[in-house]
Amino acid sequence: MPKPVVVMALTAGRKIPGARFRVGQYVAPLREENINLRWWPAPIAKHPPRSHALRPLWLPLSVIGRIPAVAATYKADVTLTSRELVSTMVTWEPMLKKPYVLDVDDAIWLHRGGRFAKRLGKIADVVVAGNSYVADWFSQYCDQIEIIPTAVDTDRFIPNQNQNDRHPVIGWSGTYSNLPFLEALQPAIRRVFEARPDVKLRISSDRHPKLNDLPSDRVEYEPWSVQGEVAFINSLDIGLMPLADNAWSQGKCSYKMLLYLSCQVAVVVSPIGMNSEVLEARDVGRGATSEDSWVDALIELIDDAELRKQMGKRGRDLITSSYSIKALTPKLASVFRKAAGR
């Protein structure tokens, strides 16, 4: 067997979704492709702390904390970073060992006028974009663009085949930064509750949502955890992914939607950006753009268990064929081989 391609991957912290799903979960599968992916999560958070008083201390610690990983890139064939090393800044990137692959899964150029993102695009030899919207923007600054969606581990996110009959559950999972999208959906959910008294809303996040407009006995919350995320999705009948209609949402990689579908959970989503592409690829759910359309879509799926079941099966098939680790690992391995001149 030829010598493996060694890739040094510098990412945000080990529990950050982008680092876990776009880099960390590829370590083992890439070995089968003769790619040695060495994952080096940030020892200090790449994003500033909420307390402004701590930020002057955080910044130098975050930058200095990256030095060992930056030095280690010179022992690799390829360097990969998940977005920028320190939030909204260019720090060590110009000093990384070439070839340099930049992985981006959000519209990061919307921060600070896009200056740091533009510079990163020019420094990178290859930009791996999570969707076509991100790819189009970075194509202005980098000649080599590869679109690779965020992959789902379909051996882990599998449907629960032994669910008992129960009252329908609609649900949402995500980080606290996306909770405003869910909170804005309260008027529609309240109307659904009024029309269907047996329906409940279940939420998993790293922070308790502020849903004061909804009856507390109809809302269930559990803190998010790696250990519980698959079971949580399997506890749902309908998965929600509301978004605002803006440029940031256009850059979203629809990962919440993909995880629901991998577990055969039908979806109701804002048909924005990549969400629209997934809906168009297969009949796996409904798109909703107004309060009335959210209410209509949810009630339709709540009332029709067979429709939900068929949508879920089509969703699982779509994820397996187009968005799974098994489907996407060869594409990512090809990027690394080409970058390394193999």
Order of alpha helices (4+ residues) and beta strands (2+ residues): beta-alpha-alpha-beta-alpha-alpha-beta-beta-alpha-beta-alpha-beta-beta-alpha-alpha-beta-beta-alpha-beta-alpha-alpha-beta-alpha-beta-alpha-alpha-alpha
